[in-house]
Structure formats: structure tokens, C-alpha cells
Amino acid sequence: MAQLKVTLVKSTIGSKADQIATVKALGLKRIRDVKVMNDTPQIRGMINKVSHLVTVEEN
């Protein structure tokens, strides 16, 4: 299964509560925090919701 490398590049300060919760659900806590996760439709949907706060690389 493909892997995605997700990096938080922008602060969640000033973001909506649901976007902050999505970033936390992705396991990202601070700027430049990186998580590698499986490429699933659920993860893609979460990334799309906070696409302005994160960058994504395919492994």
C-alpha cells in the first residue's frame, strides 16, 4: 500500500475548530511535525480538509 508523508507547515492558530481537530487526528502537534501513514480515502479526505496547513509527499 502507498504511503503518504504529511508535514504540518502552518500553525492552526485562528483556524476553525473542526480543522484543528482534523490536524490532531492526523497526529500532527507542532509545525514541521511529520507523520507517515497509509494512503486511504479517509486520510485523503482529512488532508483535503486542511490542505492549506499541510504538505503531502508520496513515498
N, C-alpha and C positions, 0 to 999 in steps of 0.2 A: 504494500500500500504506500502511496506517495506521502511524503512528509512536508509540512509547512513550518518555516521558521518565522515566528511572529515577534516583532520588536515594537515596544511602546516608544514612540518618538515625540509625543506631545503630552503635556500634562492634562489631567482630567478636571482640573480646577475650572469651574464655570460651565462644565458640561451638564447635560440633563442626567437625572438620577438613573434612568434606565441604561444610559451609555456608561456611566461609572460602574454599574452592576455588571455590565457585559465585559468590561475590561477586567474586573475582578474575577469573573467566571472563566476568563481566558487564562487566569493565573498570573497576570501582569500587575506588579505592585509599584514600580517606580520607572522613571524614564531610563531608557536603554536596557530595560529588563527584557530578556529573550526567552521564549519557550518554543520547543519543537513539539509539534502534535500531528496526529494523522489528518489527512485531507478528507474530511467528511462533509456532507451537505450542511450539517448543523454548525460545524466550525466555520465553514464558508459564510453562512448567514450571520454569525456573530461578527466575523471580520468585516463584512459589508456594512454592518450597523455602525462600526467605529472606524471605518476606513480612513477618516481624516486624522485619527490619532495613532495609527499603527502603520508599519510597513511589513510586507509579506514577501518571503523568498521561498521558492520551491526547491526542495532537496532531492 
